[in-house]
């Protein structure tokens, strides 16, 4: 039954990719779906790109173990800050200004917004460097689950996932990804809800499980009774940093922001905001809520020997074969949807912002699509090779690099992107400082963390602080550096003042 479900799932993904070939004939169609993607597809594409197997297996297990039921705050933060506020604050303005500047990627937006080719190139290099380890980390959550469900080598799983994702993304581009994300999102919604009910039932129901969690004690963490079933858990400060990184971080991730470029119309923004928020609340809230009960299985889990990634698979190993099959499809869906989003973002950025005009002059639209497709193969191959090396050599640092990747990308891009949409006085120098600060501080955290204050030695804390610092750095540097070209600024912001019946600040129009 498990194999039949897997084969049917893969066949459906590939079939959709082949069906969507007609939408992927030019750069606008391949990368943005012709800017005509509706609310359901956009919202699910946003949500499924947001939550991968890293969240379901890694983060849910790790933070649930550390903070107990209070880890659910991370999921609530993902829904309110990472989805609801992201759509409200960024959605409309991103769609208007990126179309006005004819930009299909985040580096292209920076280059057009500030009239700087160098800014565009450096942004594309930062994306290339820091998306690769994130892409590789997507495979990590699958290894233990496949070991639990199938008697096949994990290497086969990596290769299958890589090849099949490559086929449907190369064939159908963003539209194929969006449709597949919708299907994968439905699987994730149904799967996480079913699994939570099954796990809680195995512990006597919600109230019995919560009571059991309240009786768990760990004096190395806290001496307070019932701390793992409490409202804020044993470590509210570090939990807050988890919420900031995993929620606010999406505002500066190119693969997330790019979803707003493709929205069809005003109605799609309004519906998409609601759909995306509910999706995040169920999926992210459900993942962290489930992980919060991990200590009920402490008699079966050796975190010191097997790591935090062993927690969720251990919680699920006694489920029925049908539910285990559902778990495997759920985690595959989460991983493949995020992988497809990352490789489109990486390959389109490298082609449009780095190779075009800088190394290959007069690159036609058709040739750009060819290069993007070739680079998709390259990116997926590199990520699969890194995942295989990590699996064969038992190297564990790859998983930690996801926090480094999020921190560096959001630390570099979040503040300059946000201010670029709203504030005319934002300067090119402020963008440079933010780019350098976010990237360098995360590299230091990875290589020589002892150089940083103790609170910043965790990639999660360091990334959160880098994002928050950028929100201060950009306006301060903008006020003390030469003003931007007023003609360019006024011409850029004029896009908001075009009227349909009301100003475009209020509605996109049809």
Secondary structure, 3 states (H helix, E strand, C coil): CHHHHHHHHHHHHHHHHHHHHHHCCCHHHHHHHHHCECHHHHHHHHHHHHCCHHHHHHHHHHHHHHHHHHHHHHHHHHHHHHHHHHHHHHHHHHHHHHHHCCCCCHHHHHHHHHCCHHHHHHHHHHHHHHHHHHHHHCCHHHHHHHHHHCCCCHHHHHHHHHHHHHHHHHHHHHHHHHHHHHHHHHHHHHHHHHHHHHHHHHCCCHHHHHHHHHCCCECCCECCCCHHHCCCCCCHHHHHHHHHHHHHHHHHCHHHHHHHHCECCHHHHHHHHHHHHHHHHHHHHHHHHHHCCHHHHCCCCCHHHHCCCHHHHHHHCCCCHHHHHHHHHHHHHHHHHHHHHHHHHHHHHHHHHHHECCCECCCCHHHHHHHHHHHHHHHHHHHHHHHHHHHHHCCCHHHHHHHHHHHHHHHHHHHHHHHHHHCCCCCHHHHHHHHHHHHHHHHHHHHCHHHCCHHHCCHHHHHHHHHHHHHHHHHHHHHHCCCCCHHHHHHHHHHHCCECCCECCCCCCC
